[in-house]
């Protein structure tokens, strides 16, 4: 018998107080922050859904493992434990630690890309695109058609358009493409999974053209669980077995362990190419640290080693996916436009449909995120025109759920706030951009009301 109530597969051993402010105070704070939620002090946030990156709660096993951290500069035993864990799950020959995912991206693209190159992906996320473009290369998104339509209920909306990949290779030439990437799950597209069938098809195109396939693997466990739930033939396989099959189809990966590594900091870069690995380690030494610590403390390496295994636990993944779906389905039933079906780590509000009176150039996602903060102290993240500029195919507000942090009552509160803002949606107005940085402008941009 399976009951309807979703319970967290863990119990509390430590709690952190959170404090509620008034709408009047939140209005003042928001104005002082230039209507950019990134610029708000965390102490003034009630429910923080800005990101699921590094914001999760670690387990007793992770905290215990941290006490074993070997802080040796070279040859750390903590690195050896991490290497063995990564090799077991990811199967790649070389494991290169870094302080987080974007550091791994920078090293990968600096070694593999040059000006004029083209890097295809199902959809690049912000730091991935920025690291490619900073080198004078072009980041090209190739999502399937359903992936750009929030209301579509395709089970694998994160898939890459394989025909579009073939056309891109024919148009620009294989010599301009240093690698092909797949982001699992597809964060920019609503946290949507990529099927193994699609991965195999992308791999086939890569093999035909002599191109390496790399994964942006930061939510690999959630992607594996969606495959188990939705792809024929995988229902009896464990998430770990599915992840292993997935990574065997690639040549390497970048990983932010702040997501499905269940750690507060850290990441790594993997490759099967000996020559590339040496070049990457050389750059790592220059900017991150020695290859057996890569900018991390030994205790961080230990926490990641345990977290990678815990992220593949089926009880945890069942709770994680069901809890997110509970949130998305409840607000969708009341008419709130969201990206369907619910993703693994977040619910994405369709800001263009939520407040159609706001023009795209007036940043509907930023305006909606600001209103959610004023109404209920909730911090979300715009993923749309501000983050991606001309590349934005949708304007979304991501409400990312930190791992093992909030209870069901917290989610019920967020549902109430979203529904309250939905009832007042016609009052929302756009914003005017008054400051932007040349790269990753969404982190520091400032606005004034229209």
C-alpha positions as CSV (number, residue, x, y, z in Angstrom):
1,X,0.0,0.0,0.0
2,X,1.4,3.4,-1.0
3,X,0.0,6.4,0.9
4,X,-0.6,9.8,-0.6
5,X,1.4,11.8,2.0
6,X,4.9,12.5,0.9
7,X,7.3,12.2,3.9
8,X,11.0,13.2,3.9
9,X,13.2,10.1,4.0
10,X,15.3,11.7,6.8
11,X,14.8,13.3,10.3
12,X,16.2,16.5,11.7
13,X,19.2,16.6,13.9
14,X,20.0,20.3,13.7
15,X,17.8,23.2,12.8
16,X,18.5,26.8,11.6
17,X,16.0,29.5,12.4
18,X,14.4,31.6,9.6
19,X,12.7,34.9,10.2
20,X,9.8,36.6,8.5
21,X,9.9,40.3,7.4
22,X,6.9,42.5,6.5
23,X,5.9,43.3,2.9
24,X,6.7,47.0,3.5
25,X,10.3,46.1,4.6
26,X,10.7,43.7,1.7
27,X,9.6,46.5,-0.7
28,X,12.3,48.8,0.7
29,X,15.0,46.1,0.6
30,X,14.1,45.2,-3.0
31,X,14.4,48.8,-4.1
32,X,17.8,49.1,-2.4
33,X,18.9,46.0,-4.2
34,X,17.9,47.4,-7.6
35,X,15.1,44.8,-7.9
36,X,17.7,42.1,-8.3
37,X,17.2,39.2,-5.8
38,X,20.8,38.2,-6.1
39,X,21.7,41.4,-4.3
40,X,19.5,40.8,-1.3
41,X,21.1,39.8,2.0
42,X,20.1,36.1,2.8
43,X,19.0,37.1,6.3
44,X,16.0,38.8,4.8
45,X,14.8,35.8,2.8
46,X,12.2,33.5,4.3
47,X,12.2,30.6,1.8
48,X,15.3,30.7,-0.5
49,X,14.6,29.0,-3.8
50,X,17.2,31.0,-5.7
51,X,19.3,27.9,-6.5
52,X,19.8,24.3,-5.5
53,X,23.5,24.7,-6.0
54,X,25.5,24.2,-2.8
55,X,22.4,25.0,-0.7
56,X,21.5,21.5,0.4
57,X,21.8,19.9,3.8
58,X,24.5,17.3,4.3
59,X,23.9,13.9,5.9
60,X,25.3,12.5,9.1
61,X,27.5,10.2,6.9
62,X,28.9,13.2,5.1
63,X,29.7,15.1,8.3
64,X,31.3,12.0,9.7
65,X,33.4,11.5,6.5
66,X,34.6,15.1,6.7
67,X,36.4,14.2,9.9
68,X,38.5,11.9,7.8
69,X,39.6,14.6,5.5
70,X,43.3,14.3,4.5
71,X,44.6,17.9,4.0
72,X,47.8,16.8,2.4
73,X,48.8,19.1,-0.5
74,X,49.8,16.2,-2.7
75,X,48.7,12.6,-2.8
76,X,45.7,13.1,-0.5
77,X,43.9,9.9,0.5
78,X,40.7,11.9,0.4
79,X,41.2,12.4,-3.3
80,X,41.8,8.7,-3.8
81,X,38.4,8.0,-2.2
82,X,36.8,10.6,-4.5
83,X,38.6,9.2,-7.6
84,X,37.4,5.6,-6.8
85,X,33.8,6.8,-6.3
86,X,33.8,8.9,-9.5
87,X,35.3,6.0,-11.5
88,X,32.7,3.6,-10.3
89,X,29.8,5.8,-11.3
90,X,31.1,7.8,-14.2
91,X,33.7,5.3,-15.6
92,X,36.1,8.0,-16.9
93,X,39.8,7.4,-16.8
94,X,40.9,10.8,-15.5
95,X,39.2,12.6,-12.5
96,X,40.3,16.2,-12.0
97,X,38.8,18.0,-8.9
98,X,37.9,21.7,-9.1
99,X,36.3,24.1,-6.6
100,X,33.0,24.0,-8.5
101,X,31.4,23.3,-11.8
102,X,32.2,26.6,-13.6
103,X,35.9,26.1,-12.8
104,X,35.7,22.7,-14.5
105,X,34.0,24.3,-17.4
106,X,36.6,27.0,-17.7
107,X,39.4,24.5,-17.7
108,X,37.7,22.2,-20.3
109,X,36.9,25.0,-22.7
110,X,40.2,26.8,-22.3
111,X,42.0,23.6,-23.4
112,X,39.5,22.5,-26.1
113,X,38.1,25.7,-27.6
114,X,39.5,28.6,-29.6
115,X,38.0,31.7,-31.3
116,X,35.6,30.7,-34.1
117,X,34.7,27.3,-32.6
118,X,31.1,26.2,-32.2
119,X,29.9,24.2,-29.2
120,X,26.5,22.6,-29.5
121,X,24.4,21.6,-26.4
122,X,20.8,20.7,-25.8
123,X,20.8,24.0,-23.9
124,X,23.7,25.7,-22.3
125,X,23.2,27.1,-18.8
126,X,24.6,30.5,-17.8
127,X,28.2,29.8,-16.8
128,X,28.6,27.2,-19.6
129,X,27.6,29.7,-22.2
130,X,29.7,32.5,-20.6
131,X,32.9,30.4,-20.4
132,X,32.5,29.4,-24.1
133,X,31.8,33.0,-25.3
134,X,34.6,34.5,-23.2
135,X,37.0,32.5,-25.4
136,X,35.5,33.8,-28.6
137,X,33.7,30.6,-29.4
138,X,29.9,30.3,-30.1
139,X,27.5,28.4,-27.8
140,X,24.7,26.9,-29.8
141,X,21.5,25.5,-28.2
142,X,19.7,22.7,-30.0
143,X,16.7,21.7,-27.9
144,X,13.9,19.7,-29.4
145,X,10.8,21.7,-30.4
146,X,8.8,20.5,-27.4
147,X,11.6,21.7,-25.1
148,X,10.8,25.4,-25.9
149,X,7.0,25.1,-25.2
150,X,6.2,25.2,-21.5
151,X,2.8,23.5,-21.9
152,X,4.2,20.5,-23.8
153,X,4.2,17.3,-21.7
154,X,6.9,15.4,-23.7
155,X,8.5,13.0,-21.1
156,X,12.1,14.0,-22.2
157,X,11.9,17.7,-23.1
158,X,15.6,18.0,-22.3
159,X,16.6,16.0,-25.4
160,X,18.8,17.4,-28.1
161,X,17.4,17.9,-31.6
162,X,19.6,15.3,-33.4
163,X,18.7,16.4,-36.9
164,X,19.6,20.0,-36.0
165,X,23.0,18.7,-34.7
166,X,23.6,16.9,-38.0
167,X,22.7,20.1,-39.9
168,X,25.0,22.2,-37.7
169,X,27.9,19.9,-38.3
170,X,27.2,20.0,-42.1
171,X,26.9,23.8,-42.1
172,X,29.9,24.8,-40.0
173,X,32.2,21.8,-40.5
174,X,33.4,19.3,-38.0
175,X,36.7,21.0,-37.7
176,X,35.1,24.0,-36.0
177,X,33.3,21.8,-33.4
178,X,35.7,20.8,-30.6
179,X,33.1,18.9,-28.6
180,X,29.4,18.3,-28.2
181,X,27.7,18.7,-24.8
182,X,24.5,17.4,-23.2
183,X,23.2,19.0,-20.0
184,X,21.5,16.4,-17.8
185,X,19.0,17.4,-16.6
186,X,18.4,20.4,-18.9
187,X,18.3,23.3,-16.4
188,X,17.6,26.1,-18.8
189,X,14.7,24.2,-20.3
190,X,12.9,23.6,-17.0
191,X,15.0,20.9,-15.3
192,X,13.8,18.4,-18.0
193,X,15.5,15.0,-18.4
194,X,17.4,13.6,-21.4
195,X,16.5,10.0,-22.5
196,X,19.1,7.3,-23.1
197,X,17.7,6.9,-26.6
198,X,18.5,10.5,-27.3
199,X,22.0,10.2,-25.7
200,X,22.7,7.2,-28.0
201,X,21.5,9.1,-31.0
202,X,23.8,12.1,-30.2
203,X,26.6,9.7,-29.6
204,X,26.1,8.2,-33.0
205,X,26.4,11.6,-34.7
206,X,29.5,12.3,-32.7
207,X,31.1,9.0,-33.7
208,X,30.3,9.5,-37.4
209,X,32.1,12.9,-37.3
210,X,34.9,12.1,-34.9
211,X,33.6,14.5,-32.2
212,X,33.9,13.8,-28.4
213,X,30.7,13.9,-26.3
214,X,30.8,15.5,-22.9
215,X,28.1,15.8,-20.2
216,X,27.3,18.7,-18.0
217,X,26.4,16.1,-15.3
218,X,25.5,18.2,-12.3
219,X,22.0,16.6,-12.0
220,X,22.8,13.2,-13.3
221,X,21.1,11.3,-10.5
222,X,17.7,13.0,-11.1
223,X,18.1,12.4,-14.8
224,X,18.8,8.7,-14.2
225,X,15.7,8.4,-12.0
226,X,13.5,10.1,-14.7
227,X,14.8,7.5,-17.2
228,X,13.9,4.7,-14.7
229,X,10.3,6.2,-14.5
230,X,9.7,7.1,-18.1
231,X,11.9,5.2,-20.5
232,X,10.8,1.7,-21.6
233,X,13.1,-1.0,-20.5
234,X,14.6,0.7,-17.5
235,X,12.0,0.3,-14.8
236,X,13.9,-2.6,-13.2
237,X,17.3,-0.9,-13.2
238,X,18.8,1.1,-10.3
239,X,19.6,4.8,-10.8
240,X,23.3,3.9,-10.4
241,X,23.1,1.3,-13.2
242,X,21.3,3.8,-15.5
243,X,23.9,6.5,-14.7
244,X,26.7,4.1,-15.5
245,X,25.1,3.3,-18.8
246,X,24.6,7.0,-19.6
247,X,28.2,8.0,-18.9
248,X,29.7,5.1,-20.9
249,X,28.2,6.8,-23.9
250,X,30.4,9.9,-23.3
251,X,34.0,10.8,-23.4
252,X,34.0,13.0,-20.3
253,X,32.0,15.4,-18.2
254,X,32.0,18.5,-16.1
255,X,30.3,18.2,-12.7
256,X,29.2,20.6,-10.0
257,X,29.1,18.5,-6.9
258,X,26.9,21.3,-5.3
259,X,23.9,19.7,-7.0
260,X,23.8,15.9,-7.2
261,X,27.0,15.6,-5.2
262,X,25.0,16.8,-2.2
263,X,27.9,19.0,-1.1
264,X,28.1,22.7,-0.3
265,X,31.2,23.2,-2.6
266,X,33.2,21.3,-5.1
267,X,33.2,19.8,-8.6
268,X,35.3,17.9,-11.0
269,X,36.3,17.4,-14.7
270,X,36.6,14.0,-16.3
271,X,38.0,12.8,-19.5
272,X,39.2,9.6,-21.2
273,X,41.8,11.5,-23.3
274,X,45.4,11.2,-21.8
275,X,46.7,14.2,-23.6
276,X,43.8,16.5,-22.8
277,X,44.0,15.4,-19.1
278,X,47.6,16.5,-18.9
279,X,46.8,19.9,-20.4
280,X,43.8,20.2,-18.1
281,X,45.9,19.3,-15.0
282,X,48.6,21.9,-16.1
283,X,46.0,24.6,-16.2
284,X,44.4,23.3,-12.9
285,X,47.8,23.7,-11.2
286,X,48.1,27.3,-12.5
287,X,44.6,28.5,-11.3
288,X,43.0,26.0,-8.9
289,X,45.6,23.8,-7.1
290,X,47.4,20.5,-7.2
291,X,45.5,17.7,-9.1
292,X,44.8,15.8,-5.9
293,X,42.9,18.7,-4.2
294,X,42.0,21.1,-7.0
295,X,41.1,24.1,-4.8
296,X,39.2,22.0,-2.3
297,X,39.9,20.9,1.3
298,X,40.3,17.2,1.9
299,X,37.1,17.3,3.9
300,X,35.2,18.6,0.9
301,X,36.5,15.7,-1.2
302,X,35.2,13.3,1.5
303,X,31.7,15.0,1.5
304,X,31.4,14.7,-2.2
305,X,32.5,11.0,-2.2
306,X,29.7,10.2,0.1
307,X,27.2,12.6,-1.5
308,X,27.5,11.1,-5.0
309,X,26.4,7.7,-3.6
310,X,23.6,9.2,-1.5
311,X,22.2,11.1,-4.5
312,X,21.6,7.8,-6.2
313,X,19.6,6.3,-3.3
314,X,16.2,5.4,-4.7
315,X,14.2,6.4,-1.6
316,X,15.8,9.8,-1.7
317,X,15.2,10.3,-5.4
318,X,11.6,9.1,-5.1
319,X,10.9,11.7,-2.4
320,X,12.8,14.4,-4.4
321,X,10.9,13.9,-7.6
322,X,7.5,13.5,-5.9
323,X,7.9,16.5,-3.7
324,X,8.8,18.7,-6.7
325,X,5.9,17.3,-8.7
326,X,3.5,18.0,-5.7
327,X,4.5,21.6,-5.8
328,X,4.1,22.0,-9.5
329,X,0.9,20.1,-9.9
330,X,-0.8,22.0,-7.1
331,X,-0.3,25.4,-8.6
332,X,-0.9,24.2,-12.2
333,X,-4.3,22.8,-11.1
334,X,-5.2,26.4,-10.1
335,X,-4.3,27.7,-13.6
336,X,-0.8,28.9,-12.9
337,X,1.3,28.5,-16.1
338,X,4.3,26.3,-15.4
339,X,6.8,24.2,-17.4
340,X,5.2,20.8,-17.8
341,X,5.9,18.1,-16.7
342,X,7.5,19.2,-13.4
343,X,11.3,18.9,-13.4
344,X,13.5,17.2,-10.8
345,X,15.1,20.1,-8.9
346,X,12.7,23.1,-9.5
347,X,9.4,24.4,-10.6
348,X,9.5,26.9,-13.5
349,X,6.8,29.5,-13.7
350,X,6.1,30.7,-17.3
351,X,6.4,34.4,-16.8
352,X,5.3,35.4,-20.3
353,X,2.0,33.6,-19.8
354,X,1.8,34.6,-16.1
355,X,1.9,38.3,-16.8
356,X,1.3,38.8,-20.6
357,X,0.9,42.5,-20.1
358,X,4.7,42.8,-19.6
359,X,6.7,42.9,-22.8
360,X,9.7,40.6,-23.1
361,X,12.1,43.6,-23.2
362,X,10.7,44.7,-19.9
363,X,11.8,41.5,-18.2
364,X,8.6,39.7,-17.1
365,X,10.6,37.0,-15.2
366,X,12.4,39.6,-13.1
367,X,9.2,41.4,-12.3
368,X,7.4,38.2,-11.3
369,X,10.4,37.0,-9.1
370,X,10.4,40.4,-7.4
371,X,6.6,40.2,-6.7
372,X,7.0,36.7,-5.1
373,X,9.6,38.2,-2.8
374,X,7.5,41.1,-1.7
375,X,4.4,38.9,-1.2
376,X,6.0,36.1,0.8
377,X,9.7,36.5,1.3
378,X,10.4,33.9,-1.4
379,X,13.6,34.3,-3.5
380,X,13.5,32.7,-7.0
381,X,15.7,33.1,-10.1
382,X,14.8,34.6,-13.5
383,X,15.8,32.3,-16.4
384,X,15.0,34.2,-19.5
385,X,15.7,37.6,-21.2
386,X,17.9,38.9,-18.4
387,X,20.0,35.7,-18.1
388,X,20.3,34.8,-21.8
389,X,19.4,38.0,-23.7
390,X,18.8,37.3,-27.4
391,X,19.2,33.6,-26.8
392,X,16.2,33.4,-24.5
393,X,13.5,31.2,-25.9
394,X,11.3,31.5,-22.8
395,X,11.0,33.8,-19.8
396,X,10.9,31.6,-16.7
397,X,11.1,32.0,-12.9
398,X,12.9,29.0,-11.4
399,X,11.9,28.1,-7.9
400,X,14.8,25.7,-7.1
401,X,14.3,23.4,-4.1
402,X,17.5,22.9,-2.0
403,X,18.1,19.2,-1.3
404,X,17.0,17.9,2.1
405,X,16.4,21.4,3.5
406,X,12.7,22.3,3.4
407,X,9.7,20.3,4.6
408,X,6.3,19.7,3.1
409,X,4.9,22.6,5.1
410,X,7.5,25.0,3.6
411,X,6.4,23.8,0.1
412,X,2.7,24.4,1.1
413,X,3.6,27.9,2.1
414,X,5.3,28.6,-1.2
415,X,2.2,27.3,-3.0
416,X,0.0,29.7,-1.1
417,X,2.3,32.6,-2.0
418,X,2.4,31.7,-5.7
419,X,-1.4,31.4,-5.8
420,X,-1.7,34.8,-4.1
421,X,0.5,36.5,-6.6
422,X,-1.4,34.7,-9.4
423,X,-4.6,36.2,-8.1
424,X,-3.0,39.7,-8.4
425,X,-1.1,39.1,-11.6
426,X,-2.7,41.9,-13.6
427,X,-1.1,44.5,-11.3
428,X,2.5,43.4,-12.2
429,X,4.5,45.9,-14.2
430,X,7.8,45.6,-16.1
431,X,11.3,46.9,-15.1
432,X,13.9,49.0,-16.9
433,X,17.5,47.8,-16.9
434,X,19.9,50.6,-15.6
435,X,23.1,48.6,-15.0
436,X,24.5,45.4,-16.6
437,X,27.9,43.7,-16.6
438,X,29.4,42.4,-19.9
439,X,29.1,38.7,-18.8
440,X,26.6,36.9,-16.6
441,X,24.7,40.2,-16.1
442,X,21.9,38.7,-14.1
443,X,24.2,38.4,-11.0
444,X,24.7,42.1,-10.7
445,X,22.1,43.9,-12.9
446,X,20.0,46.7,-11.4
447,X,16.6,47.9,-12.4
448,X,14.0,50.6,-11.8
449,X,10.2,50.2,-12.2
450,X,8.7,51.2,-15.5
